[in-house]
Amino acid sequence: MKIKHVITCGCSFSDGETEWAWPRVFEKIIKEKYPHLSFTHMGMGSQGQELVQKKASLAVIEALEKYSPDEIAVIVMWTGTERKTFYVDNQDFIKEVAEGWRQGSHWWGIQFADLRSNVDKNTFAIHPTLNMPTNYNKEGGWYICNYLFPDSVITKEYFNLSSTIIGPVTISLENIIMLQNLCKLKGVNIFQSFYREYVYNDIIENKDHLNLNYLYKQWDHDTIISTTGIYEHLRPTLEDHQQWEMGGIFKRIFKMGHWTDETSKYFCSDNWHPNELGSTKWINEVLIPKLNEKGFFNESE
């Protein structure tokens, strides 16, 4: 096989440190037949499109120092449009936000990390009810924000600036195109997917807007593995079993199918993240067939 190095990235559904998330499961499956393959997993819980793009781009540039472009493949799973990232190194602000975590404002796995997800393991804030730590860098790094869980005044004010989906979906598509075009410029293989199908649908439904149209025209749909999210593949949304748990511009985030014993067996105890069985099902039914169709497994010429 021509591919020698695989880069994966995404949010918690694609977390590189989680044994049952699809990147680690895929590595285990694929190495049984292709033990020569090396992997770099850049996925991390809670991160949005901006960090997915930045971390994958970093991994691409570093991989090109060792491999030729046609030996590298990027498999990215785009995450929610409701997420935003700021680079922050104002230590007074960091201290203030961390104190909020100690008071129970929200729990994150890590915050203010660098592009390799590095944080100071000795610096953390313990959530008062969950009793779980948020590790972070006191000196600063990438501050992850989420419309659903604003944990500071600045994030509340930022998300209040949007009353339609146009702003957030523009940021999403900008980063999708940025990573795609970097790979195309360098001659690197890229394969795109989505953790939930609303991410793709939000773009499609607004593709004629001036902010998005010129970006949409650059989007190479031939690189898309599937427009159905991994979540919906494992738990299809049925019209008579829709659950709408919030309103506003991100109401479709929680548009879910009916939770049955059949579908729930593919998810972790939180009934949200795919477990190893779910990851394996998606890999075998979607990822590997599409990669095969798109030439991932082609032998060297």
C-alpha positions as CSV (number, residue, x, y, z in Angstrom):
1,M,0.0,0.0,0.0
2,K,1.3,3.4,-0.9
3,I,0.0,5.2,2.2
4,K,2.6,5.0,5.1
5,H,1.3,7.6,7.5
6,V,-2.2,8.5,8.6
7,I,-3.3,11.7,10.5
8,T,-6.6,11.7,12.2
9,C,-8.4,14.7,13.9
10,G,-11.7,15.7,15.4
11,C,-13.4,16.2,18.7
12,S,-14.2,13.7,21.5
13,F,-15.7,11.4,18.9
14,S,-12.2,11.3,17.4
15,D,-10.1,11.6,20.6
16,G,-6.6,10.3,20.1
17,E,-6.3,9.2,23.7
18,T,-9.5,7.2,23.9
19,E,-9.1,3.5,23.1
20,W,-12.7,3.1,21.9
21,A,-12.9,6.2,19.7
22,W,-12.7,5.4,15.9
23,P,-9.1,6.6,15.3
24,R,-7.6,4.1,17.8
25,V,-10.0,1.3,16.7
26,F,-9.2,2.0,13.1
27,E,-5.5,1.9,13.8
28,K,-5.9,-1.4,15.5
29,I,-7.9,-2.9,12.7
30,I,-5.8,-1.6,9.8
31,K,-2.4,-2.5,11.4
32,E,-3.4,-6.2,11.4
33,K,-3.0,-6.1,7.6
34,Y,-0.7,-3.2,7.2
35,P,1.7,-3.2,10.2
36,H,4.0,-0.7,8.5
37,L,1.5,2.2,8.9
38,S,2.2,4.9,11.4
39,F,-0.4,7.2,12.9
40,T,-0.7,10.6,14.4
41,H,-3.9,11.2,16.3
42,M,-4.7,14.9,16.9
43,G,-8.3,14.7,18.0
44,M,-9.3,16.1,21.4
45,G,-12.5,16.4,23.3
46,S,-14.5,19.6,23.0
47,Q,-12.4,21.3,20.3
48,G,-14.1,22.9,17.4
49,Q,-13.3,23.3,13.7
50,E,-10.6,25.9,14.2
51,L,-8.4,23.6,16.4
52,V,-9.3,20.5,14.3
53,Q,-7.9,22.4,11.3
54,K,-4.8,23.8,13.1
55,K,-3.8,20.6,14.6
56,A,-4.3,18.6,11.5
57,S,-2.4,21.2,9.5
58,L,0.5,21.1,12.0
59,A,0.6,17.3,11.6
60,V,0.6,17.5,7.8
61,I,3.5,19.9,7.7
62,E,5.5,17.8,10.2
63,A,4.7,14.6,8.3
64,L,6.0,16.1,5.1
65,E,9.5,16.3,6.7
66,K,9.6,12.5,6.7
67,Y,7.1,11.2,4.1
68,S,6.4,12.1,0.5
69,P,2.9,13.7,0.0
70,D,1.3,10.6,-1.6
71,E,2.4,8.5,1.4
72,I,0.3,10.7,3.8
73,A,-3.5,10.5,4.4
74,V,-5.5,12.8,6.5
75,I,-8.8,11.5,7.9
76,V,-10.7,14.3,9.6
77,M,-14.1,14.2,11.3
78,W,-15.5,17.7,11.5
79,T,-17.3,18.6,14.7
80,G,-20.0,21.1,15.9
81,T,-20.5,24.6,14.5
82,E,-21.3,25.8,18.0
83,R,-17.7,25.8,19.1
84,K,-15.2,28.6,19.0
85,T,-11.5,28.9,20.0
86,F,-9.4,31.9,21.1
87,Y,-5.7,32.0,21.8
88,V,-5.3,33.5,25.3
89,D,-2.2,34.3,27.2
90,N,-3.6,37.0,29.6
91,Q,-2.9,35.2,32.9
92,D,-5.4,37.3,34.9
93,F,-8.2,36.1,32.6
94,I,-6.9,32.5,32.8
95,K,-6.9,32.7,36.6
96,E,-10.5,34.2,36.6
97,V,-11.9,31.5,34.3
98,A,-10.1,28.7,36.2
99,E,-11.7,30.0,39.4
100,G,-15.1,29.7,37.7
101,W,-14.4,26.0,37.0
102,R,-13.7,25.5,40.7
103,Q,-17.0,27.0,41.4
104,G,-18.8,24.7,39.0
105,S,-19.2,26.9,35.9
106,H,-18.3,23.9,33.6
107,W,-16.0,21.0,33.4
108,W,-13.5,20.5,30.5
109,G,-10.9,17.8,30.0
110,I,-8.1,20.3,29.2
111,Q,-8.0,24.0,28.5
112,F,-5.4,26.5,27.3
113,A,-3.4,23.7,25.7
114,D,-0.9,24.1,22.9
115,L,-1.4,22.7,19.4
116,R,-0.2,19.3,20.5
117,S,-2.8,19.2,23.3
118,N,0.0,19.7,26.0
119,V,-1.0,21.1,29.3
120,D,0.6,21.4,32.7
121,K,-0.5,18.2,34.5
122,N,0.3,19.8,37.8
123,T,-2.1,22.7,37.2
124,F,-5.8,21.9,37.5
125,A,-9.2,23.0,38.8
126,I,-11.4,20.5,40.4
127,H,-15.1,20.7,39.6
128,P,-17.0,20.8,42.9
129,T,-19.8,18.3,42.0
130,L,-18.2,16.1,39.4
131,N,-14.9,16.0,41.3
132,M,-13.1,15.9,38.0
133,P,-10.0,18.1,37.1
134,T,-9.6,20.5,34.3
135,N,-5.9,20.6,33.4
136,Y,-4.7,23.8,31.9
137,N,-1.6,26.0,31.2
138,K,-1.4,29.1,33.5
139,E,0.8,30.8,30.9
140,G,-1.9,30.4,28.2
141,G,-2.9,28.5,25.1
142,W,-6.1,27.7,23.1
143,Y,-9.3,28.6,25.0
144,I,-12.1,26.3,23.9
145,C,-15.6,27.8,24.0
146,N,-19.0,26.4,23.4
147,Y,-22.4,28.0,22.9
148,L,-24.0,25.4,25.1
149,F,-21.6,25.9,28.0
150,P,-20.3,29.5,28.3
151,D,-17.9,29.7,31.2
152,S,-16.9,33.4,31.2
153,V,-18.4,36.8,30.4
154,I,-16.4,37.0,27.2
155,T,-17.9,33.8,25.8
156,K,-21.4,34.7,26.8
157,E,-21.0,38.0,25.0
158,Y,-19.4,36.5,22.0
159,F,-22.2,34.0,21.4
160,N,-24.8,36.7,21.9
161,L,-23.4,38.4,18.8
162,S,-25.0,35.7,16.6
163,S,-28.7,35.5,16.1
164,T,-28.5,33.3,13.0
165,I,-26.3,30.3,12.0
166,I,-24.4,32.3,9.3
167,G,-21.5,33.4,11.5
168,P,-20.7,30.1,13.1
169,V,-21.2,28.1,9.9
170,T,-18.9,30.5,8.0
171,I,-16.1,29.8,10.5
172,S,-16.7,26.1,10.1
173,L,-16.5,26.2,6.3
174,E,-13.5,28.4,6.3
175,N,-11.5,25.9,8.4
176,I,-12.8,23.0,6.3
177,I,-11.5,24.7,3.1
178,M,-8.3,25.7,4.8
179,L,-7.3,22.2,5.7
180,Q,-8.6,20.7,2.4
181,N,-6.7,23.3,0.3
182,L,-3.5,22.8,2.3
183,C,-3.6,19.1,1.6
184,K,-4.3,19.7,-2.1
185,L,-1.5,22.3,-2.4
186,K,0.9,19.8,-0.8
187,G,-0.5,16.8,-2.7
188,V,-1.6,15.0,0.5
189,N,-4.7,12.7,0.5
190,I,-7.6,14.0,2.6
191,F,-10.8,12.2,3.5
192,Q,-13.6,14.2,5.3
193,S,-16.5,13.1,7.5
194,F,-18.7,14.5,10.2
195,Y,-19.5,13.7,13.8
196,R,-23.2,14.8,13.3
197,E,-25.0,15.4,10.1
198,Y,-26.3,18.8,11.1
199,V,-22.8,20.2,10.6
200,Y,-23.0,19.3,6.9
201,N,-26.6,20.3,6.6
202,D,-26.0,23.8,8.1
203,I,-23.5,24.4,5.3
204,I,-25.7,23.0,2.5
205,E,-28.7,25.0,3.6
206,N,-26.7,28.3,3.6
207,K,-24.3,27.7,0.7
208,D,-25.8,30.5,-1.4
209,H,-25.1,33.1,1.3
210,L,-22.4,35.6,0.2
211,N,-20.3,34.6,3.2
212,L,-20.3,30.9,2.3
213,N,-20.8,30.6,-1.5
214,Y,-17.2,31.4,-2.5
215,L,-16.0,28.9,0.1
216,Y,-18.6,26.3,-0.9
217,K,-17.4,26.4,-4.5
218,Q,-14.0,25.3,-3.3
219,W,-15.2,22.3,-1.4
220,D,-14.2,19.1,-3.1
221,H,-17.1,16.7,-2.3
222,D,-15.1,13.8,-3.8
223,T,-13.0,13.9,-0.6
224,I,-16.1,13.4,1.6
225,I,-16.5,9.9,3.0
226,S,-20.1,10.3,4.1
227,T,-22.5,13.3,4.7
228,T,-24.2,11.2,7.4
229,G,-22.6,11.7,10.7
230,I,-21.2,8.8,12.7
231,Y,-23.9,9.4,15.3
232,E,-26.7,9.2,12.8
233,H,-25.2,6.1,11.2
234,L,-25.4,4.3,14.5
235,R,-28.7,5.9,15.6
236,P,-30.7,7.1,12.6
237,T,-33.1,10.0,13.2
238,L,-36.7,9.0,12.7
239,E,-39.3,11.7,12.1
240,D,-41.6,10.2,14.7
241,H,-39.0,9.9,17.3
242,Q,-37.2,13.3,17.2
243,Q,-36.1,14.9,20.4
244,W,-35.6,18.7,20.4
245,E,-33.9,19.7,23.6
246,M,-33.1,23.3,22.9
247,G,-34.0,26.2,20.7
248,G,-32.1,29.0,19.0
249,I,-29.7,28.7,16.2
250,F,-28.2,25.4,17.3
251,K,-31.5,23.6,18.0
252,R,-30.6,20.7,15.7
253,I,-27.6,19.6,17.8
254,F,-30.0,17.5,19.9
255,K,-32.2,16.3,17.1
256,M,-31.9,12.6,18.0
257,G,-33.3,9.3,17.0
258,H,-35.2,7.1,19.4
259,W,-33.0,5.5,22.0
260,T,-33.6,1.7,21.9
261,D,-31.6,-1.2,23.2
262,E,-30.6,-1.9,19.6
263,T,-29.0,1.6,19.1
264,S,-27.8,2.2,22.6
265,K,-25.5,-0.8,22.5
266,Y,-23.3,1.2,20.1
267,F,-22.8,4.0,22.6
268,C,-21.0,4.6,25.9
269,S,-22.9,4.9,29.1
270,D,-23.5,8.6,28.4
271,N,-25.6,7.5,25.4
272,W,-23.8,10.0,23.2
273,H,-20.3,9.0,22.4
274,P,-19.8,5.8,20.2
275,N,-18.2,2.9,22.1
276,E,-15.8,0.4,20.6
277,L,-18.7,-1.6,19.1
278,G,-20.1,1.6,17.5
279,S,-16.7,2.7,16.2
280,T,-16.1,-0.7,14.7
281,K,-19.5,-0.7,13.0
282,W,-18.9,2.7,11.4
283,I,-15.3,1.8,10.4
284,N,-16.4,-1.5,8.7
285,E,-19.6,-0.2,7.1
286,V,-18.6,3.3,6.1
287,L,-14.9,4.3,6.6
288,I,-13.1,1.2,5.1
289,P,-15.5,0.8,2.1
290,K,-15.2,4.5,1.2
291,L,-11.4,4.5,1.7
292,N,-11.2,1.5,-0.6
293,E,-13.4,3.2,-3.2
294,K,-11.3,6.3,-3.1
295,G,-8.0,4.5,-3.5
296,F,-6.6,4.5,0.0
297,F,-5.5,0.9,-0.3
298,N,-3.9,1.2,-3.7
299,E,-0.6,-0.4,-4.1
300,S,2.5,1.5,-5.0
301,E,2.9,2.2,-8.7
